[in-house]
């Protein structure tokens, strides 16, 4: 069930809550919310722990440590509001989770040489994914630093984030938010990115880079009617079921994870033209 719901990018922990209970997901569509929910201990035990110790939630988002996972759980099972718009930005304590103007213009990254024969392919896919957001806003600039590829880990302070290979059945790729601690600020990519049907590698990484800019999954919106995650976000643009940030299998309007005009509009709303 989990793999059928979020099987392309991930089978993340938010959906494990849905597996325990229909309350969290169905209440977003106005259904009865009295169904039993898992305890935090049950939820934590069911949540995937990644190679770097991060908990993976909402399919492809990293949560750092037990304290942050507990906050995520409390938001997930708590009462929800119903904003009416979004491409949506993540919020932390009610504040937009975004980069400063100076930092978003210099989002440096490396691509690990551990990708081996696929290294150049990942470089190209990252460039394609970054280009989607860069074309939307002149304020956004992802800067590839190839000189750091040989020591491309989260411990490398020369770059803002690393792009590294991972072997997992839990997701195709995983990313982070601007508020994520440096020790878990990476984009992890499984080899299944090359066998993802109609989903192009550049679009998959474009989705992940949307998270690195602070954007949440579009399907957490009430209009989706399914795959509710939490209310820790602020709307930026009208709801778009075809957004690159919307899982197609969550009542999405597009099967190919393509970048939309609404995505570009959201990037400009958050960072400027």
Secondary structure, DSSP 8 states (H G I E B T S, - for coil): -HHHHSTTTB--HHHHHHHH-SHHHHGGGT----S----HHHHHHHS-B-TTS-EEETTTEEE-HHHHHHHHHHHHHS-----S--SEEEEETTEE----HHHHT-EEEEE-GGGGGGHHHHHHHHHHHHHHHHHH-TT--EEE-GGGGGG-STT-TTSSEEEEE---SSBSEEB--TTS-GGG-EEEE-GGGGG-TT--HHHHHHHHHHHHTTB--GGGSGGG-S----S-EEE-S---TT-TTS-TTTT-S-SS----HHHHHHHHHHH--
